[in-house]
C-alpha cells in the first residue's frame, strides 16, 4: 500500500456548491471550477475512506484535460499557422475563372469562408457539455454522499439506504444502478479493516462509476471526435461565391452543371485540397488532445497506447467476487495492461478497457492527489475570475 497522503483540511463541497458551479454560464470558468471541486471532493472522500484514488481523483485530471479542449486556444493557433504558412497555403491556379477578387484579399477571403476554427468550436462545445453533464450528476451525488454518509463514525445501514434511495434503478444512460452499487462499495470500504480488500472495493466502485459515466458520455464523445467533418461541396460553393462575387448566377449554374457532367472547374482541385488539409489537421489536433491525459509530474498518457505502469500489489490478484465478475465483462486482457490502448476513443468498449487499466494501475499513485491549480489560481477561481498562468 502506498504511503498515506496528507489531505488539506476543510469541509467538502456541498450540494449547493455543485449546483452553483453547474449553473455557471461561462464554459471556461465553469470547467475550472468543476476541476477544483472534483479535487476537493476527492480529498474529502479519501480522508474518510483511506489511501487510494477514488473516482473524483481521476475526474480531477480528466476535467483539467477537458479544459484544454474547451479553451481551444492552442488548437486554433496551431491550425492557423499551418493553414496560413504551411503547404496548404498554395495559390489558386491561374485562369481559374471569371473576375476574381484582388489577389491581396484572396488568402483572407479563403480564411474567413473556410472558418477553420469551427471544428474546434464544435469539439469544445461537445466536451463542455459532457464535462457539465457528468459533474451535474456525479459531482452532485458525491457531495450528497459526503454529507449524508461519510460523517458517520460507525456503520449506519439506514443512512446508506436513505442515500441510495435517491438514485434511480436501472442501467445507464437513464438508470443509476451502477452509482448505487459504487457508493455502497465506498461505504463498505470506509469500515473495512483489511487494506487489501479495501483497495479492491475502491477499484470496484471506481470502475462502476466509470462504466456509468462513459455510457452517459457516449453522445458527447462521438460529437467531439466527429467535429472536424467538413462538407467539401458546400465549402467549395462558398469559396467560389466569395472569390468571384461578380459572376452571374447563370455562370455559377453552368459551373454546377459542368461538375455534374464530370467537368470540374480549375478551382475545384485547389479547394478540395484545402478542405482535406483542414479536415485532416483538425482531426489530428482534436484527437491528439482528446486522446491524451496529463497527470501530475509531467506524466502524459496517450490513450491510444498501452499503459506501461504496473498494478500495485493489492490489485495484482483480484479476489473480490463482484470485482472479478465485472472485470470479466469489460477486460479483454485479464490481469495485464497489455493491449490497453484505445484505438478508437469513440468506441465505448475500447474506451472502458483503457479506463479500467488506468484506474487499476494508478489507484495508489500518491501524485494523483497533487493540487491541479496553485493557491493563487484557486483564490481567483473562488472569486469567480479567470486565473492567470498555465491551467
N, C-alpha and C positions, 0 to 999 in steps of 0.2 A: 504494500500500500504506500502511496506517495506521502511525503511529509505533509502535515496539516498546513493549510493556507490561512493566514491571518486576514479575516474579513473586516471591512470597515464597519464601524458602529453606526447605528441609526435605524429608525423604523423602516420597514419595507414600503414600497409604493402601495397606495390604496386603490380600491376600485375606482374611486373618484379621480385619482391621478391618471389612471389608464384612460378613463372616459374623456378627461380633459385633453390629453395628448391626442387621442384618436379623433377628436373634433377639430384639431388644427387644420386650417385650410392650406397652408403652405407645405407642399410635399417635402421640401428640403429640410425645413426646420422640424417638421413632424418626424421625419426619418431619424434625425439626430436625437430627438427626444425619445423616440422609441428605442433606439440603441442604448441610450443611457438608462432608460427604465428597465430594459432587459438585464443590464448589468446589475442594477440594484436588486431586482428580483432574484437573479442568480445567486448573489452573495447572501441574500436573506434566506433562501432555501438551503443553501449549503451550510450556513451557520447553524441550522437546526437539524439537518439530516446527517451531516458529517461530510468528510472529504469525498471528492469526486464531482465531476461536472454534471449538472442537471441540464434539462433541455434549454433553459434560458441562458445557460453559459454558452452553448453553441449558437443560440439565436442572437446573442450579442454581436458575434463576429460575422454571422451571416447578414444581419441587418446593417452593420457597418459597411460590408462589401456592397450590399444593395444600394447604399447611399452614393457610391461612386457612379453607378449607372443612373440613378435618379438625378444627380447633379450634372452629369454628362459633359462637363467642360472639356476634359481631356480627349474624349471620343470625338467630339465635333472639331476640335482644333487639329487633331491628327488627320482626320479625313480632309479637312480644308487644305492643309498643307500638301497632301498627296494629290488632291484634285487640281489645285492651282499651279503647282510647280512640278508635279511628277509626270509619269508617262501618259496620264490621261489628259494632260493639258495640250493635246495636239490640235492644230487648227483645222477648221473645216476645209474640205477640198475646194480648190479654186473652181469657179464656174458652177458652184453648187446649184444656183438658180436665182432668177429674179433680182430685185433690187434689195440687197441685204442691208442690214443696219451697218453703220460705220464700224470699221474693224476695231477701233479702240473700245467699243462697247460690247463686242461680241462675247468676250470672256465673262464680263459682268452679267450680261443677259443670260448666258447659259447657267451661271452660278445661281441666279435668282430663280430661274424657271425650274432648274433641277432640284433646288431645295434639299441639298444633301444632308442637312441636319435632321430632316423629317424622320428617318429611321430611328435616330437616337431619341427623338421626342417620343415616338411610339413605344420604344423599348423602355424608356424611363417612366412613361405613364403606366405601362403594364407592371413594371417592378414596383412602382409606388402603390398601385392598387393591391398587389399581393402583400407588400410589407404592412399596409394598413389592415387588410383582411385578416391576416394571421394574428397580428397584435391585438386587434379589437376583440378577437375571440379568445385566444390562448393566453395573452397577457392578462386579460380580464380574469380568467379562471385562476391563474397563478396568484394574482393579488387577492382574490377571494379565498383561495386555499391558505395563503399565509395568515389571513385574518381569522379564519374560522377553525383551522385545524393545527397549524404549526405552533400556536401559542400554548398548546396543551403539554403539561409535563408528564402526563400518564395517558396511556392509550384510551381513547374515547370513541368507541364504535358508533355511538349515536351522533357525534359531531361529524364523523366521516360520512355516515349515511345521509345526514342532512345536506352536506356539501354535494354528494353525488346525486341527490335528488334534483339538484338544479341543472343537471346535464341530461341532454336528450338521449333516449335509447336509439339503437340502430347504427348502421355503418356510415362512414363518411361517403359523400360530402355533406349530407344533411344531418345524419346522426352523430352522436358524440360518445359512442360506446368505448372507443379506444381511449378517450380522455378520462372517462370514468375509471377504467381499469388502471390507467397510468397513475392517477393521483392516489388511488388505493395502494399501489406499489410504493410510491413515495412515502406514504404514511406508514406503511409496514416497515420500510427501511429506516425510518426515524427511530423505531423501537427495536430494531433487530440487533442483538448483541454480537452476532458473528460478522466480522468485517467482510469476509469473502461473500457471504450470501447477501449482505447489504449492497455490495458492489454490483452483484448480478441483478438485484431488484432495481437498482438505479438504472442500469443499462436497459432493462426491460421497459421501464417507464419511459425512458428517453426514446426508445425505438417505437413504442406505441404512439407517443405524441408525434414523432416524426412521420409515421405512417398516416396518421390523421391529417397532419399539416400538408404533406406533399400531395395527398389525394385532393384536398381542397384547393391547392395552388395550381393544379394542372392547367386550367384555362389561362391563367396569367403567365405561366412559364412558357407555354406554347406561343402565346401572343408576343412575348418578348423575343423569342427565338425567331419568329417569322416577321419581325418588324422590318428587316431590310428588303422585303419583297417590293419590287417596283414594276409597274406595268409599262413595258417599253413602248407600246403603241400609243398610249395616252401621252407619255412624256415626249415622244417624237413629234406629235402634233403640236404640243405646247411650245417646244423649242422652235419649230418651223414658223409658227404663228408669231413668236416673239422676234425672231431674226428677220423675217420677211413680212413686216406689217403692211407693206404697200400692195401685196399681192391680192388680186381679186379672188372672190370665192370660187369663180369658175376655174382659176388656175389651181387652187387648193383641191377642188373636187377632181380635177384631172390627175393631180398627184395621187390622190386616194385610188382612183381608177387604175392608174398605172401599177400601183403596188398590188392591187387585187389580181392584175394580169401577170404578176411576177416581174415587173419592171420598176424596181425601187429607184428613187432619185439618188444622186451622188451624196446627198446629205445623210441618207439612212444609215449606211455603214458606220459613219463617224458617230452618230447619235447612239446607235446600238452598242458601239464600243464603250461610249461614255456610261451608258446605263449599266452595262455588265460590270464595268470597273467599280462604279459606286456601289452596286448591289453586293459584289464580292468583298470589297473592302469593308463595307458596313457590317456584313455578316461576320467577317473575321474579327473586327474590332468588338462588336457586341458579344460574340461568342467568347472572345478572349476575356472579357470582363465578367460575363455571366458564368463562365465555366472555370472560375478560379475563386479562391477564397484566401484572404490574407489573415493569418493568425498572428499572435504575438511573436516577438523575437525574429521579425523579418521572415517568418515561415509562410511561404506562398505555395498553396497546394493547387495543382492543375487537376480539375475534376475529371478530365479525360484520361488521366494517367493513373496507374496503380499506386496505391498508398505504399510507402516504404517503411512506415512505422511498424512496431511490433505491439502485440497485445500486452497489457500489464499482467503480472502473474495471476491476479484474482479473476481475470477474464479469459485466461487461456483455455481452461477446461470448463465448459458450461454444464452445471449440474442442476440449475433451477428448471423444473419441468416446463413451466409456461414460457420461459425464455427459449429453451431448446426447441419447443414446438413452433414459436414464431420465427426463429431463425431458419428452421427447416422450410418454412413457406417462402421466405424472401431472400435467402442467401444461397446463390447457386454454387458457391465455392466454400463449403463449410470449414470453419476454423482456420482460415487463411485470408489475408487481404489480397491474395493473388487475383488478377482479373477484376479488380475493384473499380478500375477506371470506367467512367460512364461515357461510352461512345456517342450517345445521343442524350443530351440533358433533357430533351423534351419527352423522352420515354420514361414513364413512371417507374417501371421495374428496374431499369438501368440506374435511375437516379436513387432509388431506395437502397440498392445494393451499395453504392458508394457511401451514402449517408450512414448506413448501418456500420460499415467498416470504419468510417470516420469516428463515430461515437465510441466504438469499441477500442480503437487504437489510442484515442486521445482522452478518454474519460478521466484518467488520473494524471494528466499533464498539468502541473501547477500553473504555468504561464497563462493558461486559458482564463484565469481569474485576474489577469492584469486589467487595469482600467483602460477602456477604449479611448478616453479623452483625458487631457490634462486638467488639473484643478481650475485653471483659468478658463478653459473651454467649457467646463461644466458650469461654472458660475455664469458665463454668458448664456448658456442654454437655459438655465433656471430663470434667467431674466427675460427669456423669450427672444433673444437676438441670435444672430448667426456668428458662431465663434470664429476667431482668426486662426491661421496656421493650418497645417495638414490635418485633414479629417479622415 
